[in-house]
């Protein structure tokens, strides 16, 4: 019985001999495949301690109760502490949160970090900080590994996958929507939303314009304009406005751009293609002035094969002269030949970015937007929740529009947060602080990373900023 393709292809005599020798061997029953192990991304804080990437989540009720229960004589403090550490790692907490819980708030469930068992009871540890550091690294490593079956079995995730598959299918049936520069930008904004829906396994997600821009490889102002276009076109819908430090909530309109669902099936290959396109869009090379988003689209279309200039212009919705200018720029930077053959690979894009002088452009935008987010938390807290925050006593009040022009951005970047609710941003003060940061970034780019690191280290987690009645939405 043939076990594979029966089409005849050229083969070596040695390969044919191996096949003939195994004709009489019965095939072994295939062993049950183990679930594929997926690794969650692990980040490192400014002190070098690992933590899982993503927004912080509230701890489960059982874990909070376990952490608040005193350790009895017969209880296994190590096992209880490990359960708490593992849950904290899954909740995207960081080491500083655990150190505060163990040594400042003195959670009873973390007694193993403060003392160890001896014949006469429990004795204080001399290396309490080192023990917590070691166990936290182990917990983060264990939490970073999960089975793919566990990631795809929930009804919420299956719904999210169907939503993304339907969105991508409908996007393919309407290529005229993604023509031109604005069309290419709209496409990237939708792809970034699809990736976030998959990551959150939820149809409604919190997505700030700055985070959206970083995911799509665009500027924040560009994303704000394209969101208006896509909302008006019926592709996406804002279900809730931004409130305090919380970003607005968005969802994909199920029938946006079409009358009925597409019936498309979600596959891992579809998800891989989505993430690869977004990763390419975040490459530094597309910050080069001669290329931009249209240069990326020309390069992406040429990856599928040699395409005439006229056909490229028709598919992209631009004139032939624009296509020729992008081809010349791609050729000058070593990304394609005169015949239209494309050079691919991450290393090739990195070398092209170096030749164009835009190396680190995306990372610089990431640092800028994260710093602005940290400053906003401090501004909002000191302005509307002064009585509930230590920011006034520690760093002073947020500068006025006139003072923001004279305050050093390092001082502005020292963010501190607490529960925040209240009116929206005051444009004059906020704009003055952002202008001061931009000038500092241009004048002293070398200190930019340290500036952002200090701001992010002081920025609280999302669920700390949320009121208790918002925890359910945060967990989702």
One Martini backbone bead per residue (centre of mass of N, CA, C, O) as a GRO file, in nm:
protein
  476
    1UNK     BB    1   0.094   0.037   0.026
    2UNK     BB    2   0.083   0.352  -0.020
    3UNK     BB    3   0.227   0.627   0.193
    4UNK     BB    4   0.224   0.837  -0.052
    5UNK     BB    5   0.343   0.981  -0.309
    6UNK     BB    6   0.324   0.848  -0.659
    7UNK     BB    7   0.502   1.031  -0.790
    8UNK     BB    8   0.756   1.050  -1.020
    9UNK     BB    9   1.097   1.094  -0.920
   10UNK     BB   10   1.403   1.172  -0.891
   11UNK     BB   11   1.650   0.923  -0.781
   12UNK     BB   12   1.859   0.759  -0.600
   13UNK     BB   13   1.985   0.442  -0.560
   14UNK     BB   14   2.021   0.459  -0.253
   15UNK     BB   15   1.727   0.539  -0.187
   16UNK     BB   16   1.594   0.291  -0.324
   17UNK     BB   17   1.725   0.076  -0.145
   18UNK     BB   18   1.596   0.171   0.124
   19UNK     BB   19   1.305   0.123   0.035
   20UNK     BB   20   1.322  -0.183  -0.030
   21UNK     BB   21   1.414  -0.276   0.258
   22UNK     BB   22   1.122  -0.147   0.387
   23UNK     BB   23   0.873  -0.302   0.260
   24UNK     BB   24   0.845  -0.542   0.494
   25UNK     BB   25   0.784  -0.322   0.703
   26UNK     BB   26   0.604  -0.242   0.965
   27UNK     BB   27   0.442   0.010   1.076
   28UNK     BB   28   0.445   0.209   1.338
   29UNK     BB   29   0.276   0.326   1.577
   30UNK     BB   30   0.182   0.625   1.651
   31UNK     BB   31   0.256   0.833   1.876
   32UNK     BB   32   0.142   1.031   2.100
   33UNK     BB   33   0.127   1.352   2.089
   34UNK     BB   34   0.253   1.614   2.224
   35UNK     BB   35   0.201   1.902   2.333
   36UNK     BB   36   0.262   2.199   2.235
   37UNK     BB   37   0.511   2.423   2.327
   38UNK     BB   38   0.470   2.746   2.457
   39UNK     BB   39   0.640   3.060   2.474
   40UNK     BB   40   0.648   3.318   2.672
   41UNK     BB   41   0.734   3.630   2.706
   42UNK     BB   42   1.039   3.760   2.852
   43UNK     BB   43   1.119   4.007   3.075
   44UNK     BB   44   1.328   4.285   3.196
   45UNK     BB   45   1.413   4.475   3.432
   46UNK     BB   46   1.625   4.722   3.555
   47UNK     BB   47   1.742   4.484   3.769
   48UNK     BB   48   1.712   4.184   3.613
   49UNK     BB   49   1.424   4.084   3.646
   50UNK     BB   50   1.189   3.867   3.568
   51UNK     BB   51   0.898   3.879   3.335
   52UNK     BB   52   0.598   3.882   3.207
   53UNK     BB   53   0.442   3.982   2.944
   54UNK     BB   54   0.214   4.232   3.012
   55UNK     BB   55  -0.060   4.298   3.169
   56UNK     BB   56  -0.184   4.325   3.466
   57UNK     BB   57  -0.341   4.099   3.698
   58UNK     BB   58  -0.552   3.970   3.898
   59UNK     BB   59  -0.578   3.775   4.151
   60UNK     BB   60  -0.704   3.512   4.257
   61UNK     BB   61  -0.903   3.438   4.517
   62UNK     BB   62  -0.746   3.188   4.625
   63UNK     BB   63  -0.468   3.328   4.637
   64UNK     BB   64  -0.540   3.558   4.827
   65UNK     BB   65  -0.622   3.368   5.058
   66UNK     BB   66  -0.348   3.219   5.079
   67UNK     BB   67  -0.175   3.479   5.139
   68UNK     BB   68  -0.361   3.550   5.414
   69UNK     BB   69  -0.271   3.280   5.541
   70UNK     BB   70  -0.139   3.143   5.794
   71UNK     BB   71   0.126   2.949   5.895
   72UNK     BB   72   0.139   2.644   6.002
   73UNK     BB   73   0.307   2.386   6.137
   74UNK     BB   74   0.200   2.158   5.913
   75UNK     BB   75   0.270   2.333   5.685
   76UNK     BB   76   0.378   2.395   5.348
   77UNK     BB   77   0.547   2.674   5.273
   78UNK     BB   78   0.673   2.613   4.996
   79UNK     BB   79   0.416   2.529   4.841
   80UNK     BB   80   0.259   2.786   4.894
   81UNK     BB   81   0.466   2.985   4.774
   82UNK     BB   82   0.471   2.864   4.489
   83UNK     BB   83   0.176   2.917   4.418
   84UNK     BB   84   0.197   3.224   4.445
   85UNK     BB   85   0.429   3.279   4.246
   86UNK     BB   86   0.291   3.156   3.996
   87UNK     BB   87   0.045   3.345   3.999
   88UNK     BB   88   0.209   3.609   3.980
   89UNK     BB   89   0.337   3.547   3.707
   90UNK     BB   90   0.065   3.519   3.550
   91UNK     BB   91  -0.014   3.826   3.650
   92UNK     BB   92   0.244   4.010   3.575
   93UNK     BB   93   0.434   4.038   3.789
   94UNK     BB   94   0.696   4.174   3.979
   95UNK     BB   95   0.955   4.172   4.192
   96UNK     BB   96   0.877   4.431   4.348
   97UNK     BB   97   0.601   4.320   4.433
   98UNK     BB   98   0.708   4.077   4.596
   99UNK     BB   99   0.894   4.230   4.792
  100UNK     BB  100   0.665   4.397   4.914
  101UNK     BB  101   0.489   4.153   5.009
  102UNK     BB  102   0.717   4.007   5.188
  103UNK     BB  103   0.868   4.279   5.346
  104UNK     BB  104   0.622   4.490   5.392
  105UNK     BB  105   0.333   4.335   5.401
  106UNK     BB  106   0.357   4.041   5.498
  107UNK     BB  107   0.273   3.783   5.369
  108UNK     BB  108   0.194   3.480   5.497
  109UNK     BB  109   0.244   3.296   5.232
  110UNK     BB  110   0.566   3.419   5.233
  111UNK     BB  111   0.736   3.283   5.469
  112UNK     BB  112   0.968   3.130   5.317
  113UNK     BB  113   1.136   3.402   5.257
  114UNK     BB  114   1.192   3.476   5.574
  115UNK     BB  115   1.190   3.167   5.653
  116UNK     BB  116   1.305   2.859   5.811
  117UNK     BB  117   1.314   2.535   5.888
  118UNK     BB  118   1.340   2.392   6.213
  119UNK     BB  119   1.343   2.219   6.504
  120UNK     BB  120   1.225   2.495   6.663
  121UNK     BB  121   1.113   2.602   6.382
  122UNK     BB  122   1.130   2.930   6.269
  123UNK     BB  123   1.393   3.098   6.090
  124UNK     BB  124   1.557   3.353   5.994
  125UNK     BB  125   1.685   3.475   5.712
  126UNK     BB  126   1.990   3.589   5.563
  127UNK     BB  127   1.874   3.529   5.240
  128UNK     BB  128   1.591   3.644   5.152
  129UNK     BB  129   1.636   3.793   4.882
  130UNK     BB  130   1.776   3.557   4.730
  131UNK     BB  131   1.547   3.353   4.755
  132UNK     BB  132   1.331   3.516   4.604
  133UNK     BB  133   1.488   3.546   4.342
  134UNK     BB  134   1.516   3.245   4.276
  135UNK     BB  135   1.210   3.166   4.286
  136UNK     BB  136   1.112   3.371   4.076
  137UNK     BB  137   1.269   3.267   3.833
  138UNK     BB  138   1.133   2.989   3.837
  139UNK     BB  139   0.837   3.086   3.806
  140UNK     BB  140   0.869   3.232   3.536
  141UNK     BB  141   0.967   2.990   3.376
  142UNK     BB  142   0.717   2.812   3.426
  143UNK     BB  143   0.502   3.026   3.316
  144UNK     BB  144   0.624   3.042   3.014
  145UNK     BB  145   0.506   2.753   3.002
  146UNK     BB  146   0.277   2.620   2.758
  147UNK     BB  147   0.012   2.475   2.617
  148UNK     BB  148  -0.157   2.498   2.324
  149UNK     BB  149  -0.418   2.362   2.415
  150UNK     BB  150  -0.474   2.571   2.644
  151UNK     BB  151  -0.493   2.821   2.432
  152UNK     BB  152  -0.746   2.674   2.242
  153UNK     BB  153  -1.000   2.571   2.438
  154UNK     BB  154  -1.145   2.822   2.468
  155UNK     BB  155  -1.418   2.997   2.372
  156UNK     BB  156  -1.286   3.279   2.351
  157UNK     BB  157  -1.061   3.195   2.154
  158UNK     BB  158  -1.237   3.086   1.927
  159UNK     BB  159  -1.383   3.351   1.877
  160UNK     BB  160  -1.133   3.518   1.809
  161UNK     BB  161  -1.044   3.346   1.565
  162UNK     BB  162  -1.298   3.391   1.396
  163UNK     BB  163  -1.276   3.696   1.381
  164UNK     BB  164  -1.000   3.709   1.239
  165UNK     BB  165  -1.064   3.535   0.994
  166UNK     BB  166  -1.294   3.714   0.892
  167UNK     BB  167  -1.134   3.976   0.860
  168UNK     BB  168  -0.913   3.877   0.661
  169UNK     BB  169  -1.109   3.782   0.440
  170UNK     BB  170  -1.246   4.060   0.391
  171UNK     BB  171  -0.985   4.207   0.313
  172UNK     BB  172  -0.926   4.033   0.054
  173UNK     BB  173  -1.210   4.121  -0.095
  174UNK     BB  174  -1.095   4.447  -0.048
  175UNK     BB  175  -0.835   4.592  -0.200
  176UNK     BB  176  -0.931   4.897  -0.238
  177UNK     BB  177  -0.900   4.977   0.074
  178UNK     BB  178  -0.553   4.945   0.050
  179UNK     BB  179  -0.490   5.191  -0.111
  180UNK     BB  180  -0.239   5.361  -0.077
  181UNK     BB  181  -0.127   5.513   0.199
  182UNK     BB  182  -0.388   5.500   0.374
  183UNK     BB  183  -0.457   5.205   0.313
  184UNK     BB  184  -0.198   5.082   0.435
  185UNK     BB  185  -0.252   5.193   0.718
  186UNK     BB  186  -0.525   5.057   0.768
  187UNK     BB  187  -0.419   4.769   0.749
  188UNK     BB  188  -0.225   4.780   0.993
  189UNK     BB  189  -0.437   4.851   1.206
  190UNK     BB  190  -0.604   4.589   1.171
  191UNK     BB  191  -0.376   4.387   1.227
  192UNK     BB  192  -0.316   4.484   1.516
  193UNK     BB  193  -0.597   4.416   1.624
  194UNK     BB  194  -0.593   4.113   1.560
  195UNK     BB  195  -0.347   4.045   1.739
  196UNK     BB  196  -0.477   4.142   2.007
  197UNK     BB  197  -0.720   3.952   2.007
  198UNK     BB  198  -0.552   3.694   2.020
  199UNK     BB  199  -0.388   3.758   2.280
  200UNK     BB  200  -0.662   3.813   2.462
  201UNK     BB  201  -0.917   3.644   2.395
  202UNK     BB  202  -1.090   3.904   2.290
  203UNK     BB  203  -1.324   4.130   2.152
  204UNK     BB  204  -1.253   4.325   2.391
  205UNK     BB  205  -1.014   4.598   2.397
  206UNK     BB  206  -0.743   4.758   2.520
  207UNK     BB  207  -0.635   5.052   2.313
  208UNK     BB  208  -0.394   5.254   2.253
  209UNK     BB  209  -0.252   5.461   2.029
  210UNK     BB  210   0.043   5.397   2.102
  211UNK     BB  211   0.027   5.089   2.101
  212UNK     BB  212  -0.082   5.071   1.815
  213UNK     BB  213   0.160   5.204   1.675
  214UNK     BB  214   0.374   4.996   1.768
  215UNK     BB  215   0.235   4.744   1.636
  216UNK     BB  216   0.222   4.891   1.327
  217UNK     BB  217   0.458   5.106   1.265
  218UNK     BB  218   0.341   5.385   1.364
  219UNK     BB  219   0.201   5.678   1.427
  220UNK     BB  220  -0.020   5.821   1.635
  221UNK     BB  221  -0.156   6.019   1.441
  222UNK     BB  222  -0.216   5.810   1.224
  223UNK     BB  223  -0.398   5.625   1.392
  224UNK     BB  224  -0.615   5.834   1.458
  225UNK     BB  225  -0.706   5.876   1.163
  226UNK     BB  226  -0.767   5.572   1.088
  227UNK     BB  227  -0.984   5.521   1.303
  228UNK     BB  228  -1.189   5.706   1.178
  229UNK     BB  229  -1.216   5.557   0.908
  230UNK     BB  230  -1.290   5.269   1.020
  231UNK     BB  231  -1.541   5.356   1.176
  232UNK     BB  232  -1.692   5.477   0.933
  233UNK     BB  233  -1.664   5.192   0.763
  234UNK     BB  234  -1.732   4.941   0.976
  235UNK     BB  235  -1.483   4.775   1.114
  236UNK     BB  236  -1.495   4.939   1.382
  237UNK     BB  237  -1.553   4.974   1.751
  238UNK     BB  238  -1.621   5.196   2.013
  239UNK     BB  239  -1.729   5.102   2.339
  240UNK     BB  240  -1.510   5.292   2.498
  241UNK     BB  241  -1.382   5.540   2.645
  242UNK     BB  242  -1.144   5.705   2.782
  243UNK     BB  243  -1.041   5.655   3.137
  244UNK     BB  244  -0.810   5.803   3.243
  245UNK     BB  245  -0.560   5.554   3.227
  246UNK     BB  246  -0.761   5.431   3.032
  247UNK     BB  247  -0.822   5.290   2.755
  248UNK     BB  248  -0.987   5.226   2.499
  249UNK     BB  249  -1.253   5.032   2.363
  250UNK     BB  250  -1.238   4.760   2.126
  251UNK     BB  251  -1.390   4.628   1.814
  252UNK     BB  252  -1.489   4.405   1.585
  253UNK     BB  253  -1.684   4.413   1.319
  254UNK     BB  254  -1.836   4.148   1.195
  255UNK     BB  255  -1.970   4.315   0.924
  256UNK     BB  256  -1.739   4.474   0.822
  257UNK     BB  257  -1.767   4.541   0.475
  258UNK     BB  258  -2.022   4.342   0.503
  259UNK     BB  259  -2.309   4.132   0.521
  260UNK     BB  260  -2.147   3.866   0.576
  261UNK     BB  261  -1.992   3.606   0.663
  262UNK     BB  262  -1.711   3.414   0.547
  263UNK     BB  263  -1.620   3.128   0.688
  264UNK     BB  264  -1.350   3.127   0.796
  265UNK     BB  265  -1.047   2.956   0.886
  266UNK     BB  266  -0.844   2.904   1.145
  267UNK     BB  267  -0.481   2.915   1.142
  268UNK     BB  268  -0.151   2.908   1.219
  269UNK     BB  269  -0.062   3.031   0.947
  270UNK     BB  270  -0.227   3.290   0.976
  271UNK     BB  271  -0.089   3.393   1.233
  272UNK     BB  272   0.199   3.399   1.121
  273UNK     BB  273   0.144   3.600   0.893
  274UNK     BB  274   0.053   3.831   1.072
  275UNK     BB  275   0.314   3.861   1.247
  276UNK     BB  276   0.515   3.901   1.013
  277UNK     BB  277   0.394   4.164   0.899
  278UNK     BB  278   0.427   4.331   1.160
  279UNK     BB  279   0.729   4.292   1.195
  280UNK     BB  280   0.802   4.429   0.929
  281UNK     BB  281   0.665   4.709   0.995
  282UNK     BB  282   0.881   4.752   1.248
  283UNK     BB  283   1.102   4.823   1.081
  284UNK     BB  284   1.342   5.066   1.034
  285UNK     BB  285   1.347   5.113   0.719
  286UNK     BB  286   1.050   5.254   0.700
  287UNK     BB  287   1.171   5.539   0.808
  288UNK     BB  288   1.259   5.605   0.546
  289UNK     BB  289   1.177   5.855   0.337
  290UNK     BB  290   1.176   5.699   0.047
  291UNK     BB  291   0.965   5.483   0.157
  292UNK     BB  292   0.777   5.367   0.369
  293UNK     BB  293   0.475   5.214   0.331
  294UNK     BB  294   0.501   5.188   0.020
  295UNK     BB  295   0.775   5.047   0.013
  296UNK     BB  296   0.676   4.798   0.164
  297UNK     BB  297   0.457   4.711  -0.043
  298UNK     BB  298   0.643   4.671  -0.281
  299UNK     BB  299   0.828   4.462  -0.147
  300UNK     BB  300   0.601   4.254  -0.079
  301UNK     BB  301   0.506   4.202  -0.375
  302UNK     BB  302   0.794   4.109  -0.481
  303UNK     BB  303   0.813   3.843  -0.309
  304UNK     BB  304   0.610   3.678  -0.511
  305UNK     BB  305   0.743   3.829  -0.761
  306UNK     BB  306   0.755   3.944  -1.068
  307UNK     BB  307   0.640   4.285  -1.119
  308UNK     BB  308   0.511   4.512  -1.289
  309UNK     BB  309   0.470   4.845  -1.269
  310UNK     BB  310   0.173   4.864  -1.356
  311UNK     BB  311   0.065   4.650  -1.155
  312UNK     BB  312   0.160   4.787  -0.897
  313UNK     BB  313  -0.001   5.048  -0.936
  314UNK     BB  314  -0.281   4.913  -0.937
  315UNK     BB  315  -0.266   4.761  -0.658
  316UNK     BB  316  -0.183   5.040  -0.495
  317UNK     BB  317  -0.309   5.314  -0.615
  318UNK     BB  318  -0.079   5.437  -0.800
  319UNK     BB  319   0.163   5.569  -0.968
  320UNK     BB  320   0.435   5.486  -1.158
  321UNK     BB  321   0.635   5.695  -1.039
  322UNK     BB  322   0.616   5.596  -0.747
  323UNK     BB  323   0.719   5.312  -0.797
  324UNK     BB  324   0.995   5.391  -0.914
  325UNK     BB  325   1.099   5.538  -0.661
  326UNK     BB  326   1.087   5.287  -0.476
  327UNK     BB  327   1.275   5.108  -0.644
  328UNK     BB  328   1.523   5.290  -0.623
  329UNK     BB  329   1.542   5.280  -0.315
  330UNK     BB  330   1.565   4.973  -0.286
  331UNK     BB  331   1.823   4.950  -0.460
  332UNK     BB  332   2.007   5.147  -0.296
  333UNK     BB  333   1.956   4.957  -0.018
  334UNK     BB  334   1.956   4.639  -0.106
  335UNK     BB  335   1.639   4.508  -0.169
  336UNK     BB  336   1.692   4.522  -0.487
  337UNK     BB  337   1.686   4.489  -0.822
  338UNK     BB  338   1.652   4.591  -1.149
  339UNK     BB  339   1.457   4.324  -1.206
  340UNK     BB  340   1.289   4.276  -0.911
  341UNK     BB  341   1.460   4.138  -0.707
  342UNK     BB  342   1.433   4.019  -0.378
  343UNK     BB  343   1.558   4.087  -0.059
  344UNK     BB  344   1.564   3.892   0.230
  345UNK     BB  345   1.552   3.933   0.562
  346UNK     BB  346   1.657   4.063   0.857
  347UNK     BB  347   1.954   4.136   0.789
  348UNK     BB  348   1.885   4.306   0.539
  349UNK     BB  349   1.717   4.523   0.689
  350UNK     BB  350   1.943   4.614   0.878
  351UNK     BB  351   2.145   4.708   0.660
  352UNK     BB  352   1.953   4.914   0.533
  353UNK     BB  353   1.919   5.091   0.787
  354UNK     BB  354   2.217   5.166   0.806
  355UNK     BB  355   2.235   5.302   0.525
  356UNK     BB  356   1.988   5.511   0.602
  357UNK     BB  357   2.005   5.602   0.918
  358UNK     BB  358   1.759   5.417   1.102
  359UNK     BB  359   1.871   5.297   1.346
  360UNK     BB  360   1.638   5.272   1.608
  361UNK     BB  361   1.359   5.407   1.543
  362UNK     BB  362   1.152   5.224   1.688
  363UNK     BB  363   1.278   5.229   1.972
  364UNK     BB  364   1.247   5.535   2.007
  365UNK     BB  365   0.937   5.532   1.995
  366UNK     BB  366   0.892   5.350   2.235
  367UNK     BB  367   1.023   5.535   2.447
  368UNK     BB  368   0.847   5.781   2.403
  369UNK     BB  369   0.563   5.652   2.462
  370UNK     BB  370   0.627   5.544   2.746
  371UNK     BB  371   0.693   5.814   2.871
  372UNK     BB  372   0.423   5.953   2.816
  373UNK     BB  373   0.257   5.754   2.985
  374UNK     BB  374   0.399   5.811   3.255
  375UNK     BB  375   0.339   6.113   3.269
  376UNK     BB  376   0.032   6.092   3.268
  377UNK     BB  377  -0.001   5.954   3.539
  378UNK     BB  378   0.118   6.181   3.705
  379UNK     BB  379  -0.063   6.408   3.612
  380UNK     BB  380  -0.335   6.284   3.692
  381UNK     BB  381  -0.281   6.236   3.991
  382UNK     BB  382  -0.191   6.528   4.088
  383UNK     BB  383  -0.462   6.667   3.982
  384UNK     BB  384  -0.712   6.448   4.087
  385UNK     BB  385  -0.534   6.268   4.333
  386UNK     BB  386  -0.371   6.409   4.570
  387UNK     BB  387  -0.483   6.264   4.839
  388UNK     BB  388  -0.390   5.956   4.709
  389UNK     BB  389  -0.087   6.067   4.678
  390UNK     BB  390   0.286   6.073   4.680
  391UNK     BB  391   0.383   6.266   4.452
  392UNK     BB  392   0.391   6.543   4.590
  393UNK     BB  393   0.604   6.469   4.815
  394UNK     BB  394   0.827   6.346   4.616
  395UNK     BB  395   0.802   6.543   4.326
  396UNK     BB  396   0.569   6.713   4.302
  397UNK     BB  397   0.407   6.900   4.101
  398UNK     BB  398   0.282   6.952   3.814
  399UNK     BB  399   0.352   7.142   3.567
  400UNK     BB  400   0.298   7.408   3.417
  401UNK     BB  401   0.315   7.542   3.114
  402UNK     BB  402   0.557   7.725   3.198
  403UNK     BB  403   0.721   7.511   3.367
  404UNK     BB  404   0.757   7.288   3.145
  405UNK     BB  405   0.979   7.455   2.988
  406UNK     BB  406   1.194   7.428   3.255
  407UNK     BB  407   1.168   7.138   3.305
  408UNK     BB  408   1.319   6.854   3.339
  409UNK     BB  409   1.249   6.548   3.197
  410UNK     BB  410   1.337   6.374   3.437
  411UNK     BB  411   1.121   6.487   3.629
  412UNK     BB  412   0.876   6.417   3.453
  413UNK     BB  413   0.941   6.095   3.441
  414UNK     BB  414   0.863   6.067   3.743
  415UNK     BB  415   0.647   5.833   3.805
  416UNK     BB  416   0.316   5.816   3.969
  417UNK     BB  417   0.057   5.597   4.105
  418UNK     BB  418  -0.306   5.575   4.124
  419UNK     BB  419  -0.614   5.606   4.168
  420UNK     BB  420  -0.793   5.712   3.862
  421UNK     BB  421  -1.023   5.985   3.819
  422UNK     BB  422  -1.175   6.187   3.556
  423UNK     BB  423  -1.103   6.407   3.354
  424UNK     BB  424  -0.958   6.493   3.091
  425UNK     BB  425  -0.719   6.626   2.921
  426UNK     BB  426  -0.502   6.898   2.930
  427UNK     BB  427  -0.359   7.034   2.658
  428UNK     BB  428  -0.152   7.250   2.751
  429UNK     BB  429   0.018   7.093   2.960
  430UNK     BB  430   0.071   6.839   2.798
  431UNK     BB  431   0.206   6.975   2.552
  432UNK     BB  432   0.445   7.103   2.704
  433UNK     BB  433   0.572   6.839   2.805
  434UNK     BB  434   0.614   6.708   2.526
  435UNK     BB  435   0.797   6.931   2.410
  436UNK     BB  436   1.023   6.898   2.617
  437UNK     BB  437   1.091   6.603   2.546
  438UNK     BB  438   1.161   6.637   2.246
  439UNK     BB  439   1.401   6.827   2.287
  440UNK     BB  440   1.568   6.631   2.459
  441UNK     BB  441   1.588   6.402   2.253
  442UNK     BB  442   1.751   6.576   2.043
  443UNK     BB  443   1.986   6.681   2.237
  444UNK     BB  444   1.990   6.383   2.425
  445UNK     BB  445   1.993   6.065   2.317
  446UNK     BB  446   2.178   5.906   2.523
  447UNK     BB  447   1.960   5.945   2.781
  448UNK     BB  448   1.689   5.810   2.700
  449UNK     BB  449   1.687   5.527   2.829
  450UNK     BB  450   1.716   5.612   3.127
  451UNK     BB  451   1.462   5.781   3.135
  452UNK     BB  452   1.260   5.549   3.074
  453UNK     BB  453   1.340   5.347   3.293
  454UNK     BB  454   1.251   5.526   3.530
  455UNK     BB  455   0.955   5.554   3.447
  456UNK     BB  456   0.877   5.246   3.433
  457UNK     BB  457   0.957   5.170   3.728
  458UNK     BB  458   0.720   5.378   3.844
  459UNK     BB  459   0.502   5.229   3.698
  460UNK     BB  460   0.211   5.104   3.739
  461UNK     BB  461  -0.016   4.884   3.728
  462UNK     BB  462  -0.325   4.851   3.593
  463UNK     BB  463  -0.482   4.731   3.849
  464UNK     BB  464  -0.399   4.966   4.038
  465UNK     BB  465  -0.566   5.186   3.869
  466UNK     BB  466  -0.811   5.024   3.938
  467UNK     BB  467  -1.110   4.973   4.022
  468UNK     BB  468  -1.282   4.712   4.152
  469UNK     BB  469  -1.516   4.724   3.924
  470UNK     BB  470  -1.274   4.670   3.689
  471UNK     BB  471  -1.150   4.380   3.715
  472UNK     BB  472  -1.308   4.207   3.514
  473UNK     BB  473  -1.213   4.356   3.259
  474UNK     BB  474  -0.913   4.309   3.306
  475UNK     BB  475  -0.906   3.998   3.302
  476UNK     BB  476  -1.026   3.981   3.005
   0.00000   0.00000   0.00000
